[in-house]
Amino acid sequence: MDNLTDRTLTEQGLPLEAPTGRVLLIACGALAREILDLKRINGWTHLDLTCLPAKYHLYPEKITAAVRDAVNRHRADYHSIFVVYADCGTGGLLQAACAEMGVQMIAGPHCYSFFEGNDRFARQSEDEITTFYLTDFLVRQFDAFIVKPMGLDRHPELRDMYFGNYTRLVYQAQTDDPALTEKARKCADFLGLEYERRLTGYGDLETALSAL
C-alpha cells in the first residue's frame, strides 16, 4: 500500500456507485495503510479512499492542485468528501482551496502533529525544535523518502550538513511492530541522532475519521 497511486479503494465487492451517506477520503498515499487499518478495525464501510502519490510529501507545491482535481473528478459520486491532508507545507493554500470547494480537511500543520495529537504537539513543539520525526510509513520508506532524495546514499558526508542541528529522532509509532522499532533505531543511528519511540497510535486521524 506504500506505493498506492491515485485510485479508489473500496470494500471488496462493493460497487463504486455512491448512495446517500457515502464519503470519499482524498488522502496522501503515505496514510493509505493507516486509513485502511482504521476502516477495517472500525467497520467504516461507508468510507471510500482515493490516494494521491505519497511522493508529494517531497513536493508540497503539487498537493493543492492535485487535491482540487481529485475533488472535481469525484464530487458528483459522493455525498461528501473529506481531505486527509494537513497543511503539509502548502502555506495555507490547501485549506483555502478546501474552503472554496466546500470540503472539509483534517486539522493540523502536518501528519506528525495529528498523529501525536494536535494539541499535545503544539504544547511541546517549542521544546522539540531540534527533533526529527518518523512515522511508520517513513520508517518503512526511509531510503526512498530520506536517504536517496537527500543524496545521502551517494554523499554520506552531507549528513551532518542536513542534520547537524538536530539532536534527536522521534519515531511516532502507529503500530506496535518490533521490526519497525528496530529499523527506526537504525535510522537514528544512521543520522547520528538520539532515539526515542512514542506509541502514538493513530491520534487525531482516528478522531477525525470517527466524526464522519
Summary of the structure (lengths in Angstrom):
residues: 212
radius of gyration: 17.7
end to end distance: 22.9
largest distance: 56.2
contacts: 640
relative contact order: 0.15
helix: 49%
strand: 18%
